[in-house]
Amino acid sequence: MWKVKPTAVGEVGAANGPASPPRTLAGMATGNDTHGATPGTDRGPDRTAPGLAATIALYGLARVALVALLAALLSLTGVPVLLSILLGLVVALPLSMVVFRGLRARLDAALEESGRRRGAQRDALRAKLRGDEGPSEDQAEAQPDPGER
């Protein structure tokens, strides 16, 4: 059978190349997954901003918690449970726009960053398919988005 010589982290193995950190679900969910990124390059996501999936999950959980809180308060006042859940849903929509303004701004920023990053990746892929070198990341950020006319 195959015998693999164990190597230290960062040491170049026989066929494996440099050791890379394992991918984790938490890293992928928060956008902090840098698997495949070359060390020393700024290709990874911004470490200060949470990832898109984590922001969506947080905003969704906050909205569900608000509906549950409103439904519980209505149920305690004697309103039937089904009616309190429906009223909680109706009241939570406009209330969440005011209460969770900061979360919505964070979600908007995460969506914008994700769209910008996907657009840059799409442009680079199209350039590769055409056989062009493609714009560097600095040039891609300086060019306006064609959809923003």
Helices and strands as residue ranges (DSSP letters): H 25-30, H 52-76, H 81-99, H 101-130, H 137-142
